[in-house]
Amino acid sequence: MTGTEGALVSLAGVSWSFDGSPSPVLQGVDLTVAPGEVVVVLGPSGCGKTTLLRIIAGLLRPECGTVRVAGRAPLPGQDSAIVFQGYRLLPWKTVAQNIGFALHALPAPQREERVARYLDLVGLAKFAGAYPAALSGGMRQRVALARALACQPRLLLMDEPFAALDAQSRELMQIETMRLIAGAEGPAPGIVFVTHSVDEALMLADRIVLMSPRPGRIDQILPVGFPRPRWQADPRHAPEFAQLRQHLWDRLRAMVLSDPQSDFYGRG
């Protein structure tokens, strides 16, 4: 999607800096996200991926430019839900209570029904009364995802949600996420997903936004046209997957090696 008409998310000329920093974190970012679209933001460490996500969520205000979510300035929790890398579960609440935490506006019977539905969706119905400490990392992330989806947001923001998992769990959670979103009630949310992983980006995205090193700018936007559902038709066997992967890795490598702020600057 290139125009702003009908966009779920629209950013125009967005820039942001830390207080007192001479170098912007983000500079001149223009981006749109369509309803139901999965946009993955990929880039080297420190390029402003998480900052961009927080601006879209309304947790940070841009110094320059405009941000619109569903046609208005974003407010935390208004139209979006966030899944963080660190789960952010409340340890003193059960799994069911964590999922229902953001549903306080619903009448109790409706809230309980929705919690039960999403517990079943993520395969954790038998752990409804368990506390987060009793769960594995993958199970905790499924609870965090269920909590976000139970709010039925128009926009789902995901900040490296699987980075702390082992390789096998990470791959399974990518598949689980696609399946859960497809099976959730109501229209599929638009998704902005931040990652460092090229393979993860290719597996999940409709479009990949490749960010340059600080100051973070959009280097390229690449469409990813592999058919869905991707948990059934695995795109990793397609020649196009290997070609896109090589292109993205070559570009990332070149950016890191040419960035004076990188630990790998100048290495051949």
Secondary structure as GFF3:
##gff-version 3
##sequence-region A 1 268
A	DSSP	beta_strand	9	16	.	.	.	ID=ss1
A	DSSP	beta_strand	26	33	.	.	.	ID=ss2
A	DSSP	beta_strand	38	42	.	.	.	ID=ss3
A	DSSP	alpha_helix	49	57	.	.	.	ID=ss4
A	DSSP	beta_strand	64	69	.	.	.	ID=ss5
A	DSSP	beta_strand	80	83	.	.	.	ID=ss6
A	DSSP	alpha_helix	95	100	.	.	.	ID=ss7
A	DSSP	three_ten_helix	101	103	.	.	.	ID=ss8
A	DSSP	alpha_helix	108	121	.	.	.	ID=ss9
A	DSSP	three_ten_helix	125	127	.	.	.	ID=ss10
A	DSSP	three_ten_helix	132	134	.	.	.	ID=ss11
A	DSSP	alpha_helix	137	150	.	.	.	ID=ss12
A	DSSP	beta_strand	155	159	.	.	.	ID=ss13
A	DSSP	alpha_helix	167	183	.	.	.	ID=ss14
A	DSSP	beta_strand	190	195	.	.	.	ID=ss15
A	DSSP	alpha_helix	198	204	.	.	.	ID=ss16
A	DSSP	beta_strand	207	211	.	.	.	ID=ss17
A	DSSP	beta_strand	218	223	.	.	.	ID=ss18
A	DSSP	three_ten_helix	235	237	.	.	.	ID=ss19
A	DSSP	alpha_helix	239	257	.	.	.	ID=ss20
###
